[in-house]
């Protein structure tokens, strides 16, 4: 939760200590504590497989906020062949999340 708070998300108290919902500009991010398998995490990082993707209004400004807050950028903000822009981050647990927008 602390990591995503740096991105601007706000959280209520976690439910039973393992589930929390972060909110920013109409976007909800649901976090759930779960066991990690490091081999699987490394495979996902190596192949840029996504654990989650979210659409964001003002993706350029959100990208700038992430960079300014020291977020690990896996793939920089770039235009896609389907007419949007997106970027990938990796959180401290190795989860890869794409944020994109028009």
VEXVO-154807 format. One record per residue (C-alpha): residue number from 0; residue in three letters; x, y, z. Coordinates in nm, 3 decimals, decimal comma. Each point is the difference from the previous one (the first is absolute). Layout:
<atoms>
<atom><votor>NUM</votor><marvo>Ala</marvo><u>X</u><v>Y</v><w>Z</w></atom>
...
</atoms>
This chain:
<atoms>
<atom><votor>0</votor><marvo>Unk</marvo><u>0,000</u><v>0,000</v><w>0,000</w></atom>
<atom><votor>1</votor><marvo>Unk</marvo><u>0,285</u><v>0,238</v><w>0,081</w></atom>
<atom><votor>2</votor><marvo>Unk</marvo><u>0,143</u><v>-0,046</v><w>-0,347</w></atom>
<atom><votor>3</votor><marvo>Unk</marvo><u>-0,328</u><v>0,078</v><w>-0,176</w></atom>
<atom><votor>4</votor><marvo>Unk</marvo><u>-0,059</u><v>0,296</v><w>0,230</w></atom>
<atom><votor>5</votor><marvo>Unk</marvo><u>0,314</u><v>0,150</v><w>-0,158</w></atom>
<atom><votor>6</votor><marvo>Unk</marvo><u>-0,184</u><v>-0,017</v><w>-0,333</w></atom>
<atom><votor>7</votor><marvo>Unk</marvo><u>-0,287</u><v>0,200</v><w>0,147</w></atom>
<atom><votor>8</votor><marvo>Unk</marvo><u>-0,241</u><v>-0,280</v><w>0,099</w></atom>
<atom><votor>9</votor><marvo>Unk</marvo><u>-0,190</u><v>0,035</v><w>0,327</w></atom>
<atom><votor>10</votor><marvo>Unk</marvo><u>-0,104</u><v>-0,303</v><w>0,206</w></atom>
<atom><votor>11</votor><marvo>Unk</marvo><u>-0,252</u><v>-0,078</v><w>0,271</w></atom>
<atom><votor>12</votor><marvo>Unk</marvo><u>0,097</u><v>-0,248</v><w>0,272</w></atom>
<atom><votor>13</votor><marvo>Unk</marvo><u>0,078</u><v>-0,343</v><w>-0,148</w></atom>
<atom><votor>14</votor><marvo>Unk</marvo><u>-0,272</u><v>-0,259</v><w>0,036</w></atom>
<atom><votor>15</votor><marvo>Unk</marvo><u>0,112</u><v>-0,270</v><w>0,245</w></atom>
<atom><votor>16</votor><marvo>Unk</marvo><u>0,361</u><v>0,110</v><w>-0,058</w></atom>
<atom><votor>17</votor><marvo>Unk</marvo><u>0,039</u><v>-0,150</v><w>-0,347</w></atom>
<atom><votor>18</votor><marvo>Unk</marvo><u>-0,227</u><v>0,186</v><w>-0,245</w></atom>
<atom><votor>19</votor><marvo>Unk</marvo><u>0,000</u><v>0,371</v><w>-0,078</w></atom>
<atom><votor>20</votor><marvo>Unk</marvo><u>-0,146</u><v>0,228</v><w>-0,265</w></atom>
<atom><votor>21</votor><marvo>Unk</marvo><u>0,193</u><v>0,305</v><w>-0,118</w></atom>
<atom><votor>22</votor><marvo>Unk</marvo><u>-0,169</u><v>0,281</v><w>-0,188</w></atom>
<atom><votor>23</votor><marvo>Unk</marvo><u>0,124</u><v>0,276</v><w>-0,228</w></atom>
<atom><votor>24</votor><marvo>Unk</marvo><u>-0,200</u><v>0,208</v><w>-0,246</w></atom>
<atom><votor>25</votor><marvo>Unk</marvo><u>-0,279</u><v>-0,257</v><w>-0,035</w></atom>
<atom><votor>26</votor><marvo>Unk</marvo><u>0,237</u><v>-0,299</v><w>-0,030</w></atom>
<atom><votor>27</votor><marvo>Unk</marvo><u>-0,013</u><v>-0,274</v><w>0,260</w></atom>
<atom><votor>28</votor><marvo>Unk</marvo><u>0,302</u><v>-0,221</v><w>0,064</w></atom>
<atom><votor>29</votor><marvo>Unk</marvo><u>-0,076</u><v>-0,316</v><w>0,197</w></atom>
<atom><votor>30</votor><marvo>Unk</marvo><u>0,294</u><v>-0,146</v><w>0,192</w></atom>
<atom><votor>31</votor><marvo>Unk</marvo><u>0,001</u><v>-0,341</v><w>0,162</w></atom>
<atom><votor>32</votor><marvo>Unk</marvo><u>0,284</u><v>-0,152</v><w>0,199</w></atom>
<atom><votor>33</votor><marvo>Unk</marvo><u>0,093</u><v>-0,330</v><w>-0,165</w></atom>
<atom><votor>34</votor><marvo>Unk</marvo><u>0,285</u><v>-0,246</v><w>0,001</w></atom>
<atom><votor>35</votor><marvo>Unk</marvo><u>0,276</u><v>0,073</v><w>-0,251</w></atom>
<atom><votor>36</votor><marvo>Unk</marvo><u>0,198</u><v>-0,242</v><w>-0,212</w></atom>
<atom><votor>37</votor><marvo>Unk</marvo><u>0,327</u><v>0,174</v><w>-0,096</w></atom>
<atom><votor>38</votor><marvo>Unk</marvo><u>0,052</u><v>-0,220</v><w>-0,307</w></atom>
<atom><votor>39</votor><marvo>Unk</marvo><u>-0,341</u><v>0,104</v><w>-0,135</w></atom>
<atom><votor>40</votor><marvo>Unk</marvo><u>0,065</u><v>0,367</v><w>0,082</w></atom>
<atom><votor>41</votor><marvo>Unk</marvo><u>0,334</u><v>-0,010</v><w>-0,189</w></atom>
<atom><votor>42</votor><marvo>Unk</marvo><u>-0,161</u><v>-0,166</v><w>-0,302</w></atom>
<atom><votor>43</votor><marvo>Unk</marvo><u>-0,265</u><v>0,273</v><w>-0,010</w></atom>
<atom><votor>44</votor><marvo>Unk</marvo><u>0,263</u><v>0,275</v><w>0,025</w></atom>
<atom><votor>45</votor><marvo>Unk</marvo><u>0,216</u><v>-0,156</v><w>-0,273</w></atom>
<atom><votor>46</votor><marvo>Unk</marvo><u>-0,292</u><v>-0,029</v><w>-0,240</w></atom>
<atom><votor>47</votor><marvo>Unk</marvo><u>-0,181</u><v>0,320</v><w>0,108</w></atom>
<atom><votor>48</votor><marvo>Unk</marvo><u>-0,315</u><v>-0,199</v><w>0,083</w></atom>
<atom><votor>49</votor><marvo>Unk</marvo><u>-0,254</u><v>0,221</v><w>0,173</w></atom>
<atom><votor>50</votor><marvo>Unk</marvo><u>-0,152</u><v>-0,068</v><w>0,338</w></atom>
<atom><votor>51</votor><marvo>Unk</marvo><u>-0,249</u><v>0,283</v><w>-0,050</w></atom>
<atom><votor>52</votor><marvo>Unk</marvo><u>-0,083</u><v>0,280</v><w>-0,242</w></atom>
<atom><votor>53</votor><marvo>Unk</marvo><u>-0,191</u><v>0,321</v><w>0,057</w></atom>
<atom><votor>54</votor><marvo>Unk</marvo><u>-0,123</u><v>0,285</v><w>-0,213</w></atom>
<atom><votor>55</votor><marvo>Unk</marvo><u>0,092</u><v>0,345</v><w>0,128</w></atom>
<atom><votor>56</votor><marvo>Unk</marvo><u>-0,124</u><v>0,344</v><w>-0,103</w></atom>
<atom><votor>57</votor><marvo>Unk</marvo><u>0,302</u><v>0,224</v><w>-0,049</w></atom>
<atom><votor>58</votor><marvo>Unk</marvo><u>0,247</u><v>-0,285</v><w>-0,043</w></atom>
<atom><votor>59</votor><marvo>Unk</marvo><u>0,291</u><v>0,237</v><w>-0,070</w></atom>
<atom><votor>60</votor><marvo>Unk</marvo><u>-0,049</u><v>0,186</v><w>0,330</w></atom>
<atom><votor>61</votor><marvo>Unk</marvo><u>-0,041</u><v>-0,330</v><w>0,186</w></atom>
<atom><votor>62</votor><marvo>Unk</marvo><u>0,322</u><v>-0,131</v><w>-0,158</w></atom>
<atom><votor>63</votor><marvo>Unk</marvo><u>0,184</u><v>0,317</v><w>0,107</w></atom>
<atom><votor>64</votor><marvo>Unk</marvo><u>-0,131</u><v>-0,048</v><w>0,357</w></atom>
<atom><votor>65</votor><marvo>Unk</marvo><u>0,126</u><v>-0,359</v><w>0,003</w></atom>
<atom><votor>66</votor><marvo>Unk</marvo><u>0,346</u><v>0,102</v><w>-0,124</w></atom>
<atom><votor>67</votor><marvo>Unk</marvo><u>0,020</u><v>0,287</v><w>0,251</w></atom>
<atom><votor>68</votor><marvo>Unk</marvo><u>-0,084</u><v>-0,241</v><w>0,284</w></atom>
<atom><votor>69</votor><marvo>Unk</marvo><u>0,270</u><v>-0,252</v><w>-0,090</w></atom>
<atom><votor>70</votor><marvo>Unk</marvo><u>-0,229</u><v>-0,269</v><w>-0,137</w></atom>
<atom><votor>71</votor><marvo>Unk</marvo><u>0,181</u><v>-0,281</v><w>-0,183</w></atom>
<atom><votor>72</votor><marvo>Unk</marvo><u>-0,091</u><v>0,045</v><w>-0,366</w></atom>
<atom><votor>73</votor><marvo>Unk</marvo><u>0,021</u><v>-0,327</v><w>-0,194</w></atom>
<atom><votor>74</votor><marvo>Unk</marvo><u>-0,109</u><v>0,151</v><w>-0,331</w></atom>
<atom><votor>75</votor><marvo>Unk</marvo><u>0,000</u><v>0,375</v><w>-0,057</w></atom>
<atom><votor>76</votor><marvo>Unk</marvo><u>-0,308</u><v>0,190</v><w>-0,117</w></atom>
<atom><votor>77</votor><marvo>Unk</marvo><u>-0,039</u><v>-0,061</v><w>-0,373</w></atom>
<atom><votor>78</votor><marvo>Unk</marvo><u>-0,263</u><v>0,001</v><w>-0,271</w></atom>
<atom><votor>79</votor><marvo>Unk</marvo><u>-0,164</u><v>-0,333</v><w>-0,077</w></atom>
<atom><votor>80</votor><marvo>Unk</marvo><u>-0,104</u><v>-0,127</v><w>-0,340</w></atom>
<atom><votor>81</votor><marvo>Unk</marvo><u>-0,369</u><v>0,020</v><w>0,108</w></atom>
<atom><votor>82</votor><marvo>Unk</marvo><u>0,008</u><v>0,376</v><w>0,060</w></atom>
<atom><votor>83</votor><marvo>Unk</marvo><u>0,065</u><v>0,031</v><w>0,373</w></atom>
<atom><votor>84</votor><marvo>Unk</marvo><u>0,307</u><v>0,064</v><w>0,213</w></atom>
<atom><votor>85</votor><marvo>Unk</marvo><u>0,105</u><v>-0,230</v><w>0,280</w></atom>
<atom><votor>86</votor><marvo>Unk</marvo><u>0,280</u><v>-0,083</v><w>0,241</w></atom>
<atom><votor>87</votor><marvo>Unk</marvo><u>0,084</u><v>-0,286</v><w>0,234</w></atom>
<atom><votor>88</votor><marvo>Unk</marvo><u>0,111</u><v>0,017</v><w>0,360</w></atom>
<atom><votor>89</votor><marvo>Unk</marvo><u>0,128</u><v>-0,264</v><w>0,240</w></atom>
<atom><votor>90</votor><marvo>Unk</marvo><u>-0,105</u><v>0,030</v><w>0,362</w></atom>
<atom><votor>91</votor><marvo>Unk</marvo><u>0,225</u><v>-0,107</v><w>0,292</w></atom>
<atom><votor>92</votor><marvo>Unk</marvo><u>-0,143</u><v>-0,355</v><w>-0,016</w></atom>
<atom><votor>93</votor><marvo>Unk</marvo><u>0,083</u><v>-0,032</v><w>-0,370</w></atom>
<atom><votor>94</votor><marvo>Unk</marvo><u>-0,353</u><v>0,036</v><w>-0,131</w></atom>
<atom><votor>95</votor><marvo>Unk</marvo><u>-0,013</u><v>0,164</v><w>-0,344</w></atom>
<atom><votor>96</votor><marvo>Unk</marvo><u>-0,281</u><v>0,247</v><w>-0,060</w></atom>
<atom><votor>97</votor><marvo>Unk</marvo><u>-0,078</u><v>0,186</v><w>-0,319</w></atom>
<atom><votor>98</votor><marvo>Unk</marvo><u>-0,157</u><v>0,343</v><w>0,007</w></atom>
<atom><votor>99</votor><marvo>Unk</marvo><u>-0,129</u><v>0,141</v><w>-0,327</w></atom>
<atom><votor>100</votor><marvo>Unk</marvo><u>-0,229</u><v>0,255</v><w>-0,153</w></atom>
<atom><votor>101</votor><marvo>Unk</marvo><u>-0,093</u><v>0,195</v><w>-0,309</w></atom>
</atoms>
